[in-house]
């Protein structure tokens, strides 16, 4: 199951069983984490990942949870 928790005023937290593989410019990078935070404010210096920049720019948006079964 994949769970995406879209945090109020924050990033999308993605939790899934399995391995995360980031493919950038044709190169694969394995990410060994239980969950990853994806930027949704557009201000991260480490896209596609959240670096907390949403706090600096006072990003505001609703939060929701999505499950993929």
PQR file with spaces between the fields and no chain letter, atoms N, CA, C, O and H, PARSE charges and radii, in Angstrom:
ATOM       1  N    UNK     1       0.841   -1.178    0.000 -0.4000 1.5000
ATOM       2  CA   UNK     1       0.000    0.000    0.000 -0.0000 2.0000
ATOM       3  C    UNK     1       0.886    1.242    0.000  0.5500 1.7000
ATOM       4  O    UNK     1       1.961    1.258    0.601 -0.5500 1.4000
ATOM       5  N    UNK     2       0.425    2.257   -0.670 -0.4000 1.5000
ATOM       6  CA   UNK     2       1.089    3.556   -0.702 -0.0000 2.0000
ATOM       7  C    UNK     2       0.196    4.537    0.028  0.5500 1.7000
ATOM       8  O    UNK     2      -1.009    4.598   -0.217 -0.5500 1.4000
ATOM       9  H    UNK     2      -0.448    2.244   -1.158  0.4000 1.0000
ATOM      10  N    UNK     3       0.791    5.303    0.924 -0.4000 1.5000
ATOM      11  CA   UNK     3       0.050    6.321    1.664 -0.0000 2.0000
ATOM      12  C    UNK     3       0.714    7.667    1.402  0.5500 1.7000
ATOM      13  O    UNK     3       1.924    7.816    1.572 -0.5500 1.4000
ATOM      14  H    UNK     3       1.770    5.254    1.122  0.4000 1.0000
ATOM      15  N    UNK     4      -0.077    8.633    0.992 -0.4000 1.5000
ATOM      16  CA   UNK     4       0.410    9.988    0.761 -0.0000 2.0000
ATOM      17  C    UNK     4      -0.328   10.910    1.716  0.5500 1.7000
ATOM      18  O    UNK     4      -1.547   11.062    1.633 -0.5500 1.4000
ATOM      19  H    UNK     4      -1.060    8.512    0.853  0.4000 1.0000
ATOM      20  N    UNK     5       0.410   11.517    2.613 -0.4000 1.5000
ATOM      21  CA   UNK     5      -0.176   12.430    3.576 -0.0000 2.0000
ATOM      22  C    UNK     5       0.239   13.843    3.163  0.5500 1.7000
ATOM      23  O    UNK     5       1.396   14.235    3.315 -0.5500 1.4000
ATOM      24  H    UNK     5       1.400   11.394    2.680  0.4000 1.0000
ATOM      25  N    UNK     6      -0.712   14.585    2.647 -0.4000 1.5000
ATOM      26  CA   UNK     6      -0.457   15.958    2.208 -0.0000 2.0000
ATOM      27  C    UNK     6      -0.641   16.838    3.442  0.5500 1.7000
ATOM      28  O    UNK     6      -1.766   17.085    3.876 -0.5500 1.4000
ATOM      29  H    UNK     6      -1.652   14.267    2.524  0.4000 1.0000
ATOM      30  N    UNK     7       0.461   17.303    3.995 -0.4000 1.5000
ATOM      31  CA   UNK     7       0.413   18.054    5.239 -0.0000 2.0000
ATOM      32  C    UNK     7      -0.108   19.468    5.031  0.5500 1.7000
ATOM      33  O    UNK     7       0.217   20.128    4.045 -0.5500 1.4000
ATOM      34  H    UNK     7       1.375   17.103    3.642  0.4000 1.0000
ATOM      35  N    UNK     8      -0.918   19.916    5.972 -0.4000 1.5000
ATOM      36  CA   UNK     8      -1.408   21.288    5.899 -0.0000 2.0000
ATOM      37  C    UNK     8      -0.212   22.234    5.942  0.5500 1.7000
ATOM      38  O    UNK     8       0.629   22.148    6.838 -0.5500 1.4000
ATOM      39  H    UNK     8      -1.182   19.380    6.773  0.4000 1.0000
ATOM      40  N    UNK     9      -0.145   23.132    4.971 -0.4000 1.5000
ATOM      41  CA   UNK     9       0.930   24.131    4.859 -0.0000 2.0000
ATOM      42  C    UNK     9       2.317   23.509    4.723  0.5500 1.7000
ATOM      43  O    UNK     9       3.318   24.158    5.022 -0.5500 1.4000
ATOM      44  H    UNK     9      -0.827   23.202    4.244  0.4000 1.0000
ATOM      45  N    UNK    10       2.383   22.253    4.272 -0.4000 1.5000
ATOM      46  CA   UNK    10       3.678   21.586    4.183 -0.0000 2.0000
ATOM      47  C    UNK    10       3.788   20.639    3.008  0.5500 1.7000
ATOM      48  O    UNK    10       3.037   20.742    2.038 -0.5500 1.4000
ATOM      49  H    UNK    10       1.569   21.726    4.029  0.4000 1.0000
ATOM      50  N    UNK    11       4.737   19.706    3.103 -0.4000 1.5000
ATOM      51  CA   UNK    11       5.026   18.799    1.990 -0.0000 2.0000
ATOM      52  C    UNK    11       4.058   17.625    1.891  0.5500 1.7000
ATOM      53  O    UNK    11       3.151   17.473    2.710 -0.5500 1.4000
ATOM      54  H    UNK    11       5.347   19.622    3.891  0.4000 1.0000
ATOM      55  N    UNK    12       4.270   16.807    0.875 -0.4000 1.5000
ATOM      56  CA   UNK    12       3.576   15.532    0.725 -0.0000 2.0000
ATOM      57  C    UNK    12       4.492   14.460    1.301  0.5500 1.7000
ATOM      58  O    UNK    12       5.602   14.261    0.809 -0.5500 1.4000
ATOM      59  H    UNK    12       5.007   16.930    0.210  0.4000 1.0000
ATOM      60  N    UNK    13       4.034   13.773    2.337 -0.4000 1.5000
ATOM      61  CA   UNK    13       4.799   12.668    2.900 -0.0000 2.0000
ATOM      62  C    UNK    13       4.337   11.388    2.223  0.5500 1.7000
ATOM      63  O    UNK    13       3.146   11.076    2.230 -0.5500 1.4000
ATOM      64  H    UNK    13       3.131   13.935    2.736  0.4000 1.0000
ATOM      65  N    UNK    14       5.261   10.653    1.645 -0.4000 1.5000
ATOM      66  CA   UNK    14       4.940    9.421    0.932 -0.0000 2.0000
ATOM      67  C    UNK    14       5.519    8.248    1.711  0.5500 1.7000
ATOM      68  O    UNK    14       6.710    8.216    2.017 -0.5500 1.4000
ATOM      69  H    UNK    14       6.229   10.907    1.639  0.4000 1.0000
ATOM      70  N    UNK    15       4.648    7.273    2.031 -0.4000 1.5000
ATOM      71  CA   UNK    15       5.080    6.055    2.705 -0.0000 2.0000
ATOM      72  C    UNK    15       4.637    4.875    1.845  0.5500 1.7000
ATOM      73  O    UNK    15       3.477    4.785    1.443 -0.5500 1.4000
ATOM      74  H    UNK    15       3.680    7.299    1.782  0.4000 1.0000
ATOM      75  N    UNK    16       5.573    3.976    1.571 -0.4000 1.5000
ATOM      76  CA   UNK    16       5.243    2.826    0.730 -0.0000 2.0000
ATOM      77  C    UNK    16       6.088    1.633    1.130  0.5500 1.7000
ATOM      78  O    UNK    16       7.187    1.775    1.667 -0.5500 1.4000
ATOM      79  H    UNK    16       6.516    4.049    1.898  0.4000 1.0000
ATOM      80  N    UNK    17       5.550    0.453    0.857 -0.4000 1.5000
ATOM      81  CA   UNK    17       6.323   -0.758    1.036 -0.0000 2.0000
ATOM      82  C    UNK    17       7.195   -0.907   -0.202  0.5500 1.7000
ATOM      83  O    UNK    17       6.719   -0.738   -1.324 -0.5500 1.4000
ATOM      84  H    UNK    17       4.657    0.338    0.421  0.4000 1.0000
ATOM      85  N    UNK    18       8.444   -1.218   -0.004 -0.4000 1.5000
ATOM      86  CA   UNK    18       9.338   -1.364   -1.145 -0.0000 2.0000
ATOM      87  C    UNK    18      10.458   -0.343   -1.100  0.5500 1.7000
ATOM      88  O    UNK    18      10.764    0.220   -0.049 -0.5500 1.4000
ATOM      89  H    UNK    18       8.830   -1.356    0.908  0.4000 1.0000
ATOM      90  N    UNK    19      11.054   -0.116   -2.235 -0.4000 1.5000
ATOM      91  CA   UNK    19      12.220    0.754   -2.344 -0.0000 2.0000
ATOM      92  C    UNK    19      11.884    1.961   -3.195  0.5500 1.7000
ATOM      93  O    UNK    19      11.248    1.840   -4.242 -0.5500 1.4000
ATOM      94  H    UNK    19      10.805   -0.574   -3.089  0.4000 1.0000
ATOM      95  N    UNK    20      12.314    3.123   -2.742 -0.4000 1.5000
ATOM      96  CA   UNK    20      12.163    4.338   -3.534 -0.0000 2.0000
ATOM      97  C    UNK    20      13.363    4.446   -4.463  0.5500 1.7000
ATOM      98  O    UNK    20      14.505    4.309   -4.024 -0.5500 1.4000
ATOM      99  H    UNK    20      12.830    3.221   -1.892  0.4000 1.0000
ATOM     100  N    UNK    21      13.111    4.689   -5.730 -0.4000 1.5000
ATOM     101  CA   UNK    21      14.187    4.883   -6.703 -0.0000 2.0000
ATOM     102  C    UNK    21      13.928    6.195   -7.430  0.5500 1.7000
ATOM     103  O    UNK    21      12.921    6.348   -8.122 -0.5500 1.4000
ATOM     104  H    UNK    21      12.183    4.801   -6.087  0.4000 1.0000
ATOM     105  N    UNK    22      14.849    7.140   -7.264 -0.4000 1.5000
ATOM     106  CA   UNK    22      14.765    8.426   -7.947 -0.0000 2.0000
ATOM     107  C    UNK    22      15.515    8.292   -9.263  0.5500 1.7000
ATOM     108  O    UNK    22      16.684    7.906   -9.277 -0.5500 1.4000
ATOM     109  H    UNK    22      15.667    7.017   -6.702  0.4000 1.0000
ATOM     110  N    UNK    23      14.853    8.609  -10.366 -0.4000 1.5000
ATOM     111  CA   UNK    23      15.495    8.546  -11.674 -0.0000 2.0000
ATOM     112  C    UNK    23      15.611    9.971  -12.189  0.5500 1.7000
ATOM     113  O    UNK    23      14.613   10.637  -12.464 -0.5500 1.4000
ATOM     114  H    UNK    23      13.904    8.924  -10.355  0.4000 1.0000
ATOM     115  N    UNK    24      16.858   10.422  -12.312 -0.4000 1.5000
ATOM     116  CA   UNK    24      17.136   11.793  -12.740 -0.0000 2.0000
ATOM     117  C    UNK    24      18.184   11.729  -13.844  0.5500 1.7000
ATOM     118  O    UNK    24      19.262   11.166  -13.650 -0.5500 1.4000
ATOM     119  H    UNK    24      17.669    9.881  -12.089  0.4000 1.0000
ATOM     120  N    UNK    25      17.872   12.299  -14.993 -0.4000 1.5000
ATOM     121  CA   UNK    25      18.780   12.287  -16.146 -0.0000 2.0000
ATOM     122  C    UNK    25      19.219   10.874  -16.496  0.5500 1.7000
ATOM     123  O    UNK    25      20.370   10.652  -16.870 -0.5500 1.4000
ATOM     124  H    UNK    25      16.997   12.755  -15.151  0.4000 1.0000
ATOM     125  N    UNK    26      18.295    9.910  -16.375 -0.4000 1.5000
ATOM     126  CA   UNK    26      18.576    8.529  -16.736 -0.0000 2.0000
ATOM     127  C    UNK    26      19.364    7.752  -15.698  0.5500 1.7000
ATOM     128  O    UNK    26      19.653    6.573  -15.902 -0.5500 1.4000
ATOM     129  H    UNK    26      17.359   10.090  -16.071  0.4000 1.0000
ATOM     130  N    UNK    27      19.721    8.391  -14.582 -0.4000 1.5000
ATOM     131  CA   UNK    27      20.486    7.720  -13.527 -0.0000 2.0000
ATOM     132  C    UNK    27      19.571    7.395  -12.360  0.5500 1.7000
ATOM     133  O    UNK    27      18.746    8.212  -11.953 -0.5500 1.4000
ATOM     134  H    UNK    27      19.487    9.349  -14.416  0.4000 1.0000
ATOM     135  N    UNK    28      19.731    6.185  -11.825 -0.4000 1.5000
ATOM     136  CA   UNK    28      18.909    5.738  -10.709 -0.0000 2.0000
ATOM     137  C    UNK    28      19.642    5.938   -9.391  0.5500 1.7000
ATOM     138  O    UNK    28      20.831    5.648   -9.263 -0.5500 1.4000
ATOM     139  H    UNK    28      20.402    5.521  -12.155  0.4000 1.0000
ATOM     140  N    UNK    29      18.889    6.444   -8.411 -0.4000 1.5000
ATOM     141  CA   UNK    29      19.420    6.629   -7.064 -0.0000 2.0000
ATOM     142  C    UNK    29      18.436    5.986   -6.093  0.5500 1.7000
ATOM     143  O    UNK    29      17.273    6.384   -6.035 -0.5500 1.4000
ATOM     144  H    UNK    29      17.923    6.679   -8.515  0.4000 1.0000
ATOM     145  N    UNK    30      18.898    4.989   -5.327 -0.4000 1.5000
ATOM     146  CA   UNK    30      18.052    4.317   -4.351 -0.0000 2.0000
ATOM     147  C    UNK    30      18.015    5.169   -3.085  0.5500 1.7000
ATOM     148  O    UNK    30      19.049    5.623   -2.594 -0.5500 1.4000
ATOM     149  H    UNK    30      19.843    4.666   -5.374  0.4000 1.0000
ATOM     150  N    UNK    31      16.813    5.377   -2.569 -0.4000 1.5000
ATOM     151  CA   UNK    31      16.630    6.167   -1.359 -0.0000 2.0000
ATOM     152  C    UNK    31      16.188    5.219   -0.255  0.5500 1.7000
ATOM     153  O    UNK    31      15.081    4.683   -0.296 -0.5500 1.4000
ATOM     154  H    UNK    31      15.973    5.008   -2.968  0.4000 1.0000
ATOM     155  N    UNK    32      17.044    5.014    0.722 -0.4000 1.5000
ATOM     156  CA   UNK    32      16.776    4.070    1.807 -0.0000 2.0000
ATOM     157  C    UNK    32      16.132    4.779    2.985  0.5500 1.7000
ATOM     158  O    UNK    32      16.784    5.056    3.991 -0.5500 1.4000
ATOM     159  H    UNK    32      17.944    5.449    0.756  0.4000 1.0000
ATOM     160  N    UNK    33      14.858    5.065    2.849 -0.4000 1.5000
ATOM     161  CA   UNK    33      14.098    5.702    3.916 -0.0000 2.0000
ATOM     162  C    UNK    33      12.721    5.082    3.977  0.5500 1.7000
ATOM     163  O    UNK    33      12.217    4.567    2.979 -0.5500 1.4000
ATOM     164  H    UNK    33      14.328    4.839    2.032  0.4000 1.0000
ATOM     165  N    UNK    34      12.110    5.130    5.154 -0.4000 1.5000
ATOM     166  CA   UNK    34      10.751    4.607    5.329 -0.0000 2.0000
ATOM     167  C    UNK    34       9.734    5.521    4.656  0.5500 1.7000
ATOM     168  O    UNK    34       8.733    5.055    4.111 -0.5500 1.4000
ATOM     169  H    UNK    34      12.519    5.548    5.965  0.4000 1.0000
ATOM     170  N    UNK    35       9.997    6.820    4.699 -0.4000 1.5000
ATOM     171  CA   UNK    35       9.094    7.806    4.101 -0.0000 2.0000
ATOM     172  C    UNK    35       9.927    8.904    3.461  0.5500 1.7000
ATOM     173  O    UNK    35      11.068    9.144    3.856 -0.5500 1.4000
ATOM     174  H    UNK    35      10.810    7.199    5.142  0.4000 1.0000
ATOM     175  N    UNK    36       9.344    9.568    2.468 -0.4000 1.5000
ATOM     176  CA   UNK    36      10.012   10.711    1.843 -0.0000 2.0000
ATOM     177  C    UNK    36       9.043   11.896    1.830  0.5500 1.7000
ATOM     178  O    UNK    36       7.828   11.723    1.738 -0.5500 1.4000
ATOM     179  H    UNK    36       8.417    9.373    2.147  0.4000 1.0000
ATOM     180  N    UNK    37       9.605   13.096    1.925 -0.4000 1.5000
ATOM     181  CA   UNK    37       8.802   14.322    1.901 -0.0000 2.0000
ATOM     182  C    UNK    37       9.039   15.023    0.574  0.5500 1.7000
ATOM     183  O    UNK    37      10.165   15.408    0.257 -0.5500 1.4000
ATOM     184  H    UNK    37      10.592   13.237    1.999  0.4000 1.0000
ATOM     185  N    UNK    38       7.977   15.187   -0.198 -0.4000 1.5000
ATOM     186  CA   UNK    38       8.072   15.838   -1.500 -0.0000 2.0000
ATOM     187  C    UNK    38       7.568   17.275   -1.403  0.5500 1.7000
ATOM     188  O    UNK    38       6.526   17.545   -0.806 -0.5500 1.4000
ATOM     189  H    UNK    38       7.062   14.874    0.059  0.4000 1.0000
ATOM     190  N    UNK    39       8.327   18.191   -2.003 -0.4000 1.5000
ATOM     191  CA   UNK    39       7.980   19.610   -1.985 -0.0000 2.0000
ATOM     192  C    UNK    39       6.707   19.851   -2.782  0.5500 1.7000
ATOM     193  O    UNK    39       6.513   19.282   -3.856 -0.5500 1.4000
ATOM     194  H    UNK    39       9.173   17.972   -2.488  0.4000 1.0000
ATOM     195  N    UNK    40       5.853   20.691   -2.247 -0.4000 1.5000
ATOM     196  CA   UNK    40       4.698   21.123   -3.034 -0.0000 2.0000
ATOM     197  C    UNK    40       4.562   22.634   -3.051  0.5500 1.7000
ATOM     198  O    UNK    40       3.623   23.166   -3.645 -0.5500 1.4000
ATOM     199  H    UNK    40       6.010   21.154   -1.374  0.4000 1.0000
ATOM     200  N    UNK    41       5.496   23.338   -2.400 -0.4000 1.5000
ATOM     201  CA   UNK    41       5.433   24.805   -2.406 -0.0000 2.0000
ATOM     202  C    UNK    41       6.235   25.398   -3.562  0.5500 1.7000
ATOM     203  O    UNK    41       6.033   26.554   -3.936 -0.5500 1.4000
ATOM     204  H    UNK    41       6.258   22.906   -1.917  0.4000 1.0000
ATOM     205  N    UNK    42       7.152   24.599   -4.131 -0.4000 1.5000
ATOM     206  CA   UNK    42       7.963   25.060   -5.249 -0.0000 2.0000
ATOM     207  C    UNK    42       9.226   25.804   -4.856  0.5500 1.7000
ATOM     208  O    UNK    42       9.978   26.233   -5.731 -0.5500 1.4000
ATOM     209  H    UNK    42       7.316   23.661   -3.827  0.4000 1.0000
ATOM     210  N    UNK    43       9.481   25.971   -3.553 -0.4000 1.5000
ATOM     211  CA   UNK    43      10.628   26.777   -3.115 -0.0000 2.0000
ATOM     212  C    UNK    43      11.826   25.955   -2.644  0.5500 1.7000
ATOM     213  O    UNK    43      12.861   26.529   -2.304 -0.5500 1.4000
ATOM     214  H    UNK    43       8.870   25.623   -2.843  0.4000 1.0000
ATOM     215  N    UNK    44      11.712   24.635   -2.617 -0.4000 1.5000
ATOM     216  CA   UNK    44      12.808   23.801   -2.128 -0.0000 2.0000
ATOM     217  C    UNK    44      14.056   23.940   -2.991  0.5500 1.7000
ATOM     218  O    UNK    44      13.978   24.023   -4.217 -0.5500 1.4000
ATOM     219  H    UNK    44      10.871   24.169   -2.893  0.4000 1.0000
ATOM     220  N    UNK    45      15.189   23.962   -2.336 -0.4000 1.5000
ATOM     221  CA   UNK    45      16.465   23.956   -3.043 -0.0000 2.0000
ATOM     222  C    UNK    45      16.932   22.545   -3.334  0.5500 1.7000
ATOM     223  O    UNK    45      18.003   22.345   -3.906 -0.5500 1.4000
ATOM     224  H    UNK    45      15.253   23.894   -1.340  0.4000 1.0000
ATOM     225  N    UNK    46      16.122   21.554   -2.938 -0.4000 1.5000
ATOM     226  CA   UNK    46      16.470   20.138   -3.118 -0.0000 2.0000
ATOM     227  C    UNK    46      15.319   19.394   -3.788  0.5500 1.7000
ATOM     228  O    UNK    46      14.998   18.270   -3.401 -0.5500 1.4000
ATOM     229  H    UNK    46      15.251   21.716   -2.474  0.4000 1.0000
ATOM     230  N    UNK    47      14.698   20.009   -4.786 -0.4000 1.5000
ATOM     231  CA   UNK    47      13.559   19.393   -5.478 -0.0000 2.0000
ATOM     232  C    UNK    47      13.943   18.040   -6.049  0.5500 1.7000
ATOM     233  O    UNK    47      15.057   17.901   -6.556 -0.5500 1.4000
ATOM     234  H    UNK    47      14.959   20.922   -5.101  0.4000 1.0000
ATOM     235  N    UNK    48      13.097   17.056   -5.995 -0.4000 1.5000
ATOM     236  CA   UNK    48      11.684   17.121   -5.657 -0.0000 2.0000
ATOM     237  C    UNK    48      11.417   17.008   -4.154  0.5500 1.7000
ATOM     238  O    UNK    48      10.260   16.936   -3.740 -0.5500 1.4000
ATOM     239  H    UNK    48      12.193   17.169   -5.583  0.4000 1.0000
ATOM     240  N    UNK    49      12.473   16.992   -3.332 -0.4000 1.5000
ATOM     241  CA   UNK    49      12.302   16.783   -1.900 -0.0000 2.0000
ATOM     242  C    UNK    49      12.114   18.089   -1.145  0.5500 1.7000
ATOM     243  O    UNK    49      12.583   19.146   -1.566 -0.5500 1.4000
ATOM     244  H    UNK    49      13.413   17.050   -3.668  0.4000 1.0000
ATOM     245  N    UNK    50      11.425   17.993   -0.032 -0.4000 1.5000
ATOM     246  CA   UNK    50      11.176   19.154    0.818 -0.0000 2.0000
ATOM     247  C    UNK    50      12.432   19.460    1.632  0.5500 1.7000
ATOM     248  O    UNK    50      13.077   18.554    2.161 -0.5500 1.4000
ATOM     249  H    UNK    50      11.044   17.134    0.310  0.4000 1.0000
ATOM     250  N    UNK    51      12.769   20.738    1.726 -0.4000 1.5000
ATOM     251  CA   UNK    51      13.878   21.165    2.587 -0.0000 2.0000
ATOM     252  C    UNK    51      13.426   22.163    3.648  0.5500 1.7000
ATOM     253  O    UNK    51      14.249   22.817    4.289 -0.5500 1.4000
ATOM     254  H    UNK    51      12.245   21.474    1.296  0.4000 1.0000
ATOM     255  N    UNK    52      12.107   22.273    3.829 -0.4000 1.5000
ATOM     256  CA   UNK    52      11.563   23.170    4.840 -0.0000 2.0000
ATOM     257  C    UNK    52      11.334   24.594    4.372  0.5500 1.7000
ATOM     258  O    UNK    52      10.935   25.445    5.167 -0.5500 1.4000
ATOM     259  H    UNK    52      11.438   21.742    3.308  0.4000 1.0000
ATOM     260  N    UNK    53      11.574   24.869    3.113 -0.4000 1.5000
ATOM     261  CA   UNK    53      11.417   26.226    2.586 -0.0000 2.0000
ATOM     262  C    UNK    53       9.988   26.738    2.693  0.5500 1.7000
ATOM     263  O    UNK    53       9.770   27.949    2.715 -0.5500 1.4000
ATOM     264  H    UNK    53      11.898   24.178    2.467  0.4000 1.0000
ATOM     265  N    UNK    54       9.013   25.840    2.761 -0.4000 1.5000
ATOM     266  CA   UNK    54       7.610   26.262    2.872 -0.0000 2.0000
ATOM     267  C    UNK    54       7.383   27.130    4.112  0.5500 1.7000
ATOM     268  O    UNK    54       6.505   27.992    4.120 -0.5500 1.4000
ATOM     269  H    UNK    54       9.191   24.856    2.744  0.4000 1.0000
ATOM     270  N    UNK    55       8.176   26.899    5.151 -0.4000 1.5000
ATOM     271  CA   UNK    55       8.047   27.702    6.376 -0.0000 2.0000
ATOM     272  C    UNK    55       8.531   29.128    6.147  0.5500 1.7000
ATOM     273  O    UNK    55       7.949   30.082    6.663 -0.5500 1.4000
ATOM     274  H    UNK    55       8.890   26.198    5.144  0.4000 1.0000
ATOM     275  N    UNK    56       9.600   29.265    5.369 -0.4000 1.5000
ATOM     276  CA   UNK    56      10.182   30.591    5.113 -0.0000 2.0000
ATOM     277  C    UNK    56       9.282   31.462    4.240  0.5500 1.7000
ATOM     278  O    UNK    56       9.270   32.685    4.374 -0.5500 1.4000
ATOM     279  H    UNK    56      10.073   28.490    4.950  0.4000 1.0000
ATOM     280  N    UNK    57       8.523   30.817    3.339 -0.4000 1.5000
ATOM     281  CA   UNK    57       7.690   31.602    2.419 -0.0000 2.0000
ATOM     282  C    UNK    57       6.220   31.644    2.859  0.5500 1.7000
ATOM     283  O    UNK    57       5.356   32.152    2.144 -0.5500 1.4000
ATOM     284  H    UNK    57       8.533   29.823    3.230  0.4000 1.0000
ATOM     285  N    UNK    58       5.959   31.096    4.056 -0.4000 1.5000
ATOM     286  CA   UNK    58       4.595   31.069    4.600 -0.0000 2.0000
ATOM     287  C    UNK    58       3.596   30.406    3.652  0.5500 1.7000
ATOM     288  O    UNK    58       2.492   30.906    3.436 -0.5500 1.4000
ATOM     289  H    UNK    58       6.661   30.684    4.637  0.4000 1.0000
ATOM     290  N    UNK    59       4.012   29.269    3.094 -0.4000 1.5000
ATOM     291  CA   UNK    59       3.151   28.497    2.204 -0.0000 2.0000
ATOM     292  C    UNK    59       1.895   28.060    2.941  0.5500 1.7000
ATOM     293  O    UNK    59       1.966   27.598    4.080 -0.5500 1.4000
ATOM     294  H    UNK    59       4.909   28.863    3.270  0.4000 1.0000
ATOM     295  N    UNK    60       0.751   28.205    2.297 -0.4000 1.5000
ATOM     296  CA   UNK    60      -0.522   27.798    2.889 -0.0000 2.0000
ATOM     297  C    UNK    60      -1.307   26.943    1.909  0.5500 1.7000
ATOM     298  O    UNK    60      -1.498   27.317    0.752 -0.5500 1.4000
ATOM     299  H    UNK    60       0.692   28.580    1.372  0.4000 1.0000
ATOM     300  N    UNK    61      -1.760   25.783    2.389 -0.4000 1.5000
ATOM     301  CA   UNK    61      -2.595   24.886    1.585 -0.0000 2.0000
ATOM     302  C    UNK    61      -3.204   23.849    2.519  0.5500 1.7000
ATOM     303  O    UNK    61      -2.642   23.525    3.565 -0.5500 1.4000
ATOM     304  H    UNK    61      -1.605   25.479    3.329  0.4000 1.0000
ATOM     305  N    UNK    62      -4.354   23.340    2.124 -0.4000 1.5000
ATOM     306  CA   UNK    62      -5.033   22.316    2.908 -0.0000 2.0000
ATOM     307  C    UNK    62      -4.234   21.026    2.961  0.5500 1.7000
ATOM     308  O    UNK    62      -3.378   20.771    2.114 -0.5500 1.4000
ATOM     309  H    UNK    62      -4.810   23.603    1.274  0.4000 1.0000
ATOM     310  N    UNK    63      -4.526   20.222    3.966 -0.4000 1.5000
ATOM     311  CA   UNK    63      -3.927   18.907    4.080 -0.0000 2.0000
ATOM     312  C    UNK    63      -4.967   17.826    3.860  0.5500 1.7000
ATOM     313  O    UNK    63      -6.133   18.001    4.214 -0.5500 1.4000
ATOM     314  H    UNK    63      -5.221   20.429    4.654  0.4000 1.0000
ATOM     315  N    UNK    64      -4.553   16.706    3.277 -0.4000 1.5000
ATOM     316  CA   UNK    64      -5.430   15.552    3.052 -0.0000 2.0000
ATOM     317  C    UNK    64      -4.579   14.285    3.118  0.5500 1.7000
ATOM     318  O    UNK    64      -3.350   14.351    3.109 -0.5500 1.4000
ATOM     319  H    UNK    64      -3.606   16.564    2.989  0.4000 1.0000
ATOM     320  N    UNK    65      -5.240   13.143    3.182 -0.4000 1.5000
ATOM     321  CA   UNK    65      -4.539   11.868    3.125 -0.0000 2.0000
ATOM     322  C    UNK    65      -5.087   11.070    1.953  0.5500 1.7000
ATOM     323  O    UNK    65      -6.296   11.045    1.723 -0.5500 1.4000
ATOM     324  H    UNK    65      -6.239   13.090    3.189  0.4000 1.0000
ATOM     325  N    UNK    66      -4.204   10.424    1.217 -0.4000 1.5000
ATOM     326  CA   UNK    66      -4.581    9.603    0.073 -0.0000 2.0000
ATOM     327  C    UNK    66      -3.936    8.240    0.251  0.5500 1.7000
ATOM     328  O    UNK    66      -2.741    8.148    0.533 -0.5500 1.4000
ATOM     329  H    UNK    66      -3.222   10.444    1.404  0.4000 1.0000
ATOM     330  N    UNK    67      -4.715    7.185    0.089 -0.4000 1.5000
ATOM     331  CA   UNK    67      -4.177    5.831    0.153 -0.0000 2.0000
ATOM     332  C    UNK    67      -4.384    5.147   -1.187  0.5500 1.7000
ATOM     333  O    UNK    67      -5.456    5.240   -1.786 -0.5500 1.4000
ATOM     334  H    UNK    67      -5.685    7.259   -0.140  0.4000 1.0000
ATOM     335  N    UNK    68      -3.359    4.467   -1.648 -0.4000 1.5000
ATOM     336  CA   UNK    68      -3.437    3.689   -2.884 -0.0000 2.0000
ATOM     337  C    UNK    68      -3.312    2.231   -2.461  0.5500 1.7000
ATOM     338  O    UNK    68      -2.294    1.821   -1.903 -0.5500 1.4000
ATOM     339  H    UNK    68      -2.489    4.391   -1.162  0.4000 1.0000
ATOM     340  N    UNK    69      -4.340    1.463   -2.726 -0.4000 1.5000
ATOM     341  CA   UNK    69      -4.368    0.071   -2.244 -0.0000 2.0000
ATOM     342  C    UNK    69      -4.233   -0.907   -3.373  0.5500 1.7000
ATOM     343  O    UNK    69      -4.237   -2.117   -3.146 -0.5500 1.4000
ATOM     344  H    UNK    69      -5.167    1.795   -3.179  0.4000 1.0000
